[in-house]
Amino acid sequence: MAIEHDYFGLLESGPDGSIFWSENVELGDQSVTVDLTAPDQDDVSEAALDVAAALISSIEDIDRSARNAMVNELSDRTSEVTEYILQQQEALGDALEDTLVDISGDVHIDVIRSLQLMSMTILADEHGGADPFAVLEYALDPDATDDVLLVNLDSDGGVLSVTSAD
């Protein structure tokens, strides 16, 4: 069985009924992997696919919103964003400056600006639910797959939470 959508084309289900779609999307000068997944195609509505397509199309705005949410977390010394930045400072030491795209003098802001959006995973079966509909994965070093921040979004593209992969 399959679902057809204007943006995603033909989404065929696997033998277990799950669907998966993947594409690379350009964001500025970087390529972001976008995955759409659902364990059961029967749980995926046309509305969920429309919302997913809208999120992908507005990835620049979504990225800006996610980074603003990270900045808002900086006021909490125990937030996962603050912890992540402190871990990066400790791990990289003086080499941290080499990874920053802009040096303003505020290391915390500079790290958030320098994070690369690695991927966006859309959980199409979570449309309208309390669990995240999309998860953005950010990393300072694209090769350090464990050192990432995850920004969880609701179906409206609003930020639910920012967590680390730990």
Contacts in CASP RR format, 6 or more apart in sequence:
PFRMAT RR
TARGET T0000
AUTHOR 0000-0000-0000
METHOD contacts of the structure
MODEL  1
MAIEHDYFGLLESGPDGSIFWSENVELGDQSVTVDLTAPDQDDVSEAALD
VAAALISSIEDIDRSARNAMVNELSDRTSEVTEYILQQQEALGDALEDTL
VDISGDVHIDVIRSLQLMSMTILADEHGGADPFAVLEYALDPDATDDVLL
VNLDSDGGVLSVTSAD
1 12 0 8 1.000
1 13 0 8 1.000
1 17 0 8 1.000
1 41 0 8 1.000
2 10 0 8 1.000
2 11 0 8 1.000
2 12 0 8 1.000
2 13 0 8 1.000
2 41 0 8 1.000
3 10 0 8 1.000
3 11 0 8 1.000
3 13 0 8 1.000
3 19 0 8 1.000
3 41 0 8 1.000
3 44 0 8 1.000
3 49 0 8 1.000
4 10 0 8 1.000
4 11 0 8 1.000
5 11 0 8 1.000
5 46 0 8 1.000
5 49 0 8 1.000
5 50 0 8 1.000
5 53 0 8 1.000
6 53 0 8 1.000
7 49 0 8 1.000
7 52 0 8 1.000
7 53 0 8 1.000
7 56 0 8 1.000
7 57 0 8 1.000
8 21 0 8 1.000
8 36 0 8 1.000
8 49 0 8 1.000
8 52 0 8 1.000
8 53 0 8 1.000
11 19 0 8 1.000
11 21 0 8 1.000
11 36 0 8 1.000
11 41 0 8 1.000
11 44 0 8 1.000
11 49 0 8 1.000
12 19 0 8 1.000
13 19 0 8 1.000
13 41 0 8 1.000
16 39 0 8 1.000
17 39 0 8 1.000
17 40 0 8 1.000
17 41 0 8 1.000
17 42 0 8 1.000
18 37 0 8 1.000
18 38 0 8 1.000
18 39 0 8 1.000
18 40 0 8 1.000
18 41 0 8 1.000
19 36 0 8 1.000
19 37 0 8 1.000
19 38 0 8 1.000
19 41 0 8 1.000
19 44 0 8 1.000
19 124 0 8 1.000
20 35 0 8 1.000
20 36 0 8 1.000
20 37 0 8 1.000
21 35 0 8 1.000
21 36 0 8 1.000
21 37 0 8 1.000
22 33 0 8 1.000
22 34 0 8 1.000
22 35 0 8 1.000
22 36 0 8 1.000
23 33 0 8 1.000
23 34 0 8 1.000
24 31 0 8 1.000
24 32 0 8 1.000
24 33 0 8 1.000
24 34 0 8 1.000
25 31 0 8 1.000
25 32 0 8 1.000
25 34 0 8 1.000
25 56 0 8 1.000
25 59 0 8 1.000
25 120 0 8 1.000
26 32 0 8 1.000
27 59 0 8 1.000
27 60 0 8 1.000
27 63 0 8 1.000
27 117 0 8 1.000
28 60 0 8 1.000
30 116 0 8 1.000
30 117 0 8 1.000
32 59 0 8 1.000
32 117 0 8 1.000
32 118 0 8 1.000
32 119 0 8 1.000
32 120 0 8 1.000
33 118 0 8 1.000
33 119 0 8 1.000
33 120 0 8 1.000
34 56 0 8 1.000
34 59 0 8 1.000
34 119 0 8 1.000
34 120 0 8 1.000
34 121 0 8 1.000
34 122 0 8 1.000
35 119 0 8 1.000
35 120 0 8 1.000
35 121 0 8 1.000
35 122 0 8 1.000
36 49 0 8 1.000
36 52 0 8 1.000
36 121 0 8 1.000
36 122 0 8 1.000
36 124 0 8 1.000
37 121 0 8 1.000
37 122 0 8 1.000
37 123 0 8 1.000
37 124 0 8 1.000
38 44 0 8 1.000
38 123 0 8 1.000
38 124 0 8 1.000
38 125 0 8 1.000
39 125 0 8 1.000
40 125 0 8 1.000
43 124 0 8 1.000
43 125 0 8 1.000
44 124 0 8 1.000
44 125 0 8 1.000
44 127 0 8 1.000
45 127 0 8 1.000
47 127 0 8 1.000
48 124 0 8 1.000
48 125 0 8 1.000
48 127 0 8 1.000
48 133 0 8 1.000
48 155 0 8 1.000
49 124 0 8 1.000
51 127 0 8 1.000
51 133 0 8 1.000
51 155 0 8 1.000
51 156 0 8 1.000
52 122 0 8 1.000
52 124 0 8 1.000
52 133 0 8 1.000
52 134 0 8 1.000
55 62 0 8 1.000
55 120 0 8 1.000
55 122 0 8 1.000
55 134 0 8 1.000
55 153 0 8 1.000
55 157 0 8 1.000
56 120 0 8 1.000
56 122 0 8 1.000
59 117 0 8 1.000
59 120 0 8 1.000
62 120 0 8 1.000
62 134 0 8 1.000
62 136 0 8 1.000
62 153 0 8 1.000
62 157 0 8 1.000
63 117 0 8 1.000
63 136 0 8 1.000
65 157 0 8 1.000
65 158 0 8 1.000
65 159 0 8 1.000
66 117 0 8 1.000
66 136 0 8 1.000
66 138 0 8 1.000
66 151 0 8 1.000
66 153 0 8 1.000
66 159 0 8 1.000
66 162 0 8 1.000
67 112 0 8 1.000
67 113 0 8 1.000
67 115 0 8 1.000
69 151 0 8 1.000
69 159 0 8 1.000
69 162 0 8 1.000
70 81 0 8 1.000
70 112 0 8 1.000
70 115 0 8 1.000
70 138 0 8 1.000
70 149 0 8 1.000
70 151 0 8 1.000
70 162 0 8 1.000
71 109 0 8 1.000
71 112 0 8 1.000
73 79 0 8 1.000
73 80 0 8 1.000
73 81 0 8 1.000
73 82 0 8 1.000
73 162 0 8 1.000
74 81 0 8 1.000
74 82 0 8 1.000
74 108 0 8 1.000
74 109 0 8 1.000
76 82 0 8 1.000
79 162 0 8 1.000
80 149 0 8 1.000
80 162 0 8 1.000
80 163 0 8 1.000
80 164 0 8 1.000
81 112 0 8 1.000
81 149 0 8 1.000
81 162 0 8 1.000
82 108 0 8 1.000
83 164 0 8 1.000
84 147 0 8 1.000
84 149 0 8 1.000
84 164 0 8 1.000
85 107 0 8 1.000
85 108 0 8 1.000
85 111 0 8 1.000
85 112 0 8 1.000
87 147 0 8 1.000
88 96 0 8 1.000
88 111 0 8 1.000
88 140 0 8 1.000
88 147 0 8 1.000
89 96 0 8 1.000
89 107 0 8 1.000
91 147 0 8 1.000
92 99 0 8 1.000
96 107 0 8 1.000
96 111 0 8 1.000
97 103 0 8 1.000
99 114 0 8 1.000
99 140 0 8 1.000
99 141 0 8 1.000
100 110 0 8 1.000
100 111 0 8 1.000
100 113 0 8 1.000
100 114 0 8 1.000
101 110 0 8 1.000
101 113 0 8 1.000
101 114 0 8 1.000
102 110 0 8 1.000
102 113 0 8 1.000
102 114 0 8 1.000
103 110 0 8 1.000
104 110 0 8 1.000
111 140 0 8 1.000
114 140 0 8 1.000
115 138 0 8 1.000
115 139 0 8 1.000
115 140 0 8 1.000
115 149 0 8 1.000
116 138 0 8 1.000
116 139 0 8 1.000
116 140 0 8 1.000
116 142 0 8 1.000
117 136 0 8 1.000
117 137 0 8 1.000
117 138 0 8 1.000
118 137 0 8 1.000
118 138 0 8 1.000
118 139 0 8 1.000
118 142 0 8 1.000
118 148 0 8 1.000
119 136 0 8 1.000
119 137 0 8 1.000
120 134 0 8 1.000
120 135 0 8 1.000
120 136 0 8 1.000
120 137 0 8 1.000
121 134 0 8 1.000
121 135 0 8 1.000
121 137 0 8 1.000
122 133 0 8 1.000
122 134 0 8 1.000
123 131 0 8 1.000
123 132 0 8 1.000
123 133 0 8 1.000
123 134 0 8 1.000
123 135 0 8 1.000
124 133 0 8 1.000
126 132 0 8 1.000
126 133 0 8 1.000
126 155 0 8 1.000
127 133 0 8 1.000
127 155 0 8 1.000
128 154 0 8 1.000
128 155 0 8 1.000
129 154 0 8 1.000
129 155 0 8 1.000
132 152 0 8 1.000
132 153 0 8 1.000
132 154 0 8 1.000
132 160 0 8 1.000
132 161 0 8 1.000
133 153 0 8 1.000
133 154 0 8 1.000
133 155 0 8 1.000
133 157 0 8 1.000
134 152 0 8 1.000
134 153 0 8 1.000
134 157 0 8 1.000
135 150 0 8 1.000
135 151 0 8 1.000
135 152 0 8 1.000
135 153 0 8 1.000
136 150 0 8 1.000
136 151 0 8 1.000
136 153 0 8 1.000
137 148 0 8 1.000
137 149 0 8 1.000
137 150 0 8 1.000
137 165 0 8 1.000
138 148 0 8 1.000
138 149 0 8 1.000
138 150 0 8 1.000
138 151 0 8 1.000
139 145 0 8 1.000
139 147 0 8 1.000
139 148 0 8 1.000
139 149 0 8 1.000
140 147 0 8 1.000
141 147 0 8 1.000
146 165 0 8 1.000
146 166 0 8 1.000
147 165 0 8 1.000
148 164 0 8 1.000
148 165 0 8 1.000
149 162 0 8 1.000
149 163 0 8 1.000
149 164 0 8 1.000
149 165 0 8 1.000
150 162 0 8 1.000
150 163 0 8 1.000
150 164 0 8 1.000
150 165 0 8 1.000
151 159 0 8 1.000
151 161 0 8 1.000
151 162 0 8 1.000
152 159 0 8 1.000
152 160 0 8 1.000
152 161 0 8 1.000
152 162 0 8 1.000
152 163 0 8 1.000
153 159 0 8 1.000
153 160 0 8 1.000
154 160 0 8 1.000
END
